[in-house]
Amino acid sequence: MSENKEYVTHIQGQSNVHISQEAICTVAAVAAVEVEGVAGLSNLGSDIAGIAGKKNLSRAIRLHSEEDRLDIDLSLLVKFGINIQAVAKNVQEAVMTSVESVIGLNVGAVNVHVSGVAFEK
């Protein structure tokens, strides 16, 4: 598997499967936000935590691929009063399971960056 700008290529025998990074990010995002305690995705590397919309998934999720391994970095906001470590662990498990089952790629790591806490309005 190698990274080709906007696609991840998976070699299956003599054939190649090209999967867009956007498709992988969408699957990871849906899995992450469905976890109890997640308030939403936020921009990776931003000083100000802003909730990322559907068009900004690339700012909230980054993919790194090497040979047979896909690593996923994602940034999120956790709801106030919820155990952050438990939420992060549940997000890691949900994203890994979802990407491996839906996309069919081997996920080596899911790195969760908690960029802030969201309060009830």
N, C-alpha and C positions, 0 to 999 in steps of 0.2 A: 504494500500500500504506500503510495507516495502523495505528496501534496502538490496540486497543480492550481495555484491561485484560488479559484473559486470552487474547485472540485476535489474530492478525495477519490483516488482510484484504487479499486480493489481488484487484484488479479485472481481470476478463477480459471485455472488450467491455461488454456490458450486464449481465453476471452478476458476482457476488462469490463468492469462495472464502474461507471463514473457517477458519484453521488454528490450533489451540490452541498456546499457547506451550509447554505441556507436551510436545506431540508434537515440536515443533522441538527442544526441550531434550533429549529422549530420543535423537533422531537424532544430535545433536551429541555427547552424552555417549558413546554407543556408539562413534562414530568416534574420539573422543579416547582412550578407554581401550584401544582395540585397537592403538594406536601403541606400538611397542617402546620401553621405557624409562619409560612412564607407570605409576606405582604406583597411581593413583586420582585422583578428583576431590576437591577440598577446598572449604571454605566461602570465598566471596569476601568480602574485607574483614574477615576474622576474625583476631584476634591469634594464636589458637591454630589450627594447621592440623589439622582433623579430616576424616577421609574421609567424603564425602557419600554417603549411600545413595540408593536409587531415589526415596524420598519427599522427599529434600532437594535435588533437582536445581536448583530455583530458587535455592538458596543457592550453588551452584557455577557456575551459568550464568545470565547476564543477557542479555536481548535488547533491542536498540534499533532501532526501525524508523522510517524517514522515506521517504515516497513510494515509490520503486522499490528502496530499499536496506535491507538487514538487516545490522546489526552485532552480533557475538556476542562477549561477554566470558566467559572461563571460567578457573577457577582449578584448578590441579592439583598433585600431588606427583610428583616425578621420582625414580626409583630411583637409589640411591647408585652412583657410578662411571660414570654415563652422561652424555654431553655434553648439558648443559641446553639450549644454543642449538639444537642439532640436533633434540632432542626437540620443542622448542617450534615450530620450523619445520615439522616433520613433522605435528604436531597441527594447525597452521593449515591446511596443505594438505588433510589428511584431513577435517577438519570442513567446510571450504569445499566440497570436492568432494561430500561426502555430503549436506549440506543442499541444495545446488543440484540434485543429481540426484534425491534422494528426495522432497524437499518441493517443488522447482521454484521456489524463490525466489532472487533475486539477492543474494548475500552480498558486502557491500562490504568488511568487515574481520572478521578473527578475532583478537581480542586475548587473548593467553595470559598469565596471571599465574601464575608458579611460586611457590607459597607455602611450599614446603619440599622436603626431601630425605627419602626413606624408606629406612631401613636394613633389611637382611635380618635376620630373627629368628634 
